[in-house]
Amino acid sequence: MKFTTVSVSYSRKLNLGDYESLELGCSLWAQVEDGEDADGITQFLYQQAKASVKQAAMPVLKASEFQINKAKSSKKLSGDINESYW
């Protein structure tokens, strides 16, 4: 039986205003056996990493006045800030 390791990394750099930024990231790995869907597993890992970064960023974004103002102005343009931002 042969194993292959797949890895995914996802990161976001957020502007907090006043020359401050925050970079959040997540890396995930999985071992894939012969016959398993490596592409499907990679997509799953990507979605999990993205969700993890988003979850970690939400408290920071909600506390950042700069991001709140940015979200309000973007919401006027796009309609739904949560989906368009991520």
Order of alpha helices (4+ residues) and beta strands (2+ residues): beta-beta-alpha-alpha-alpha
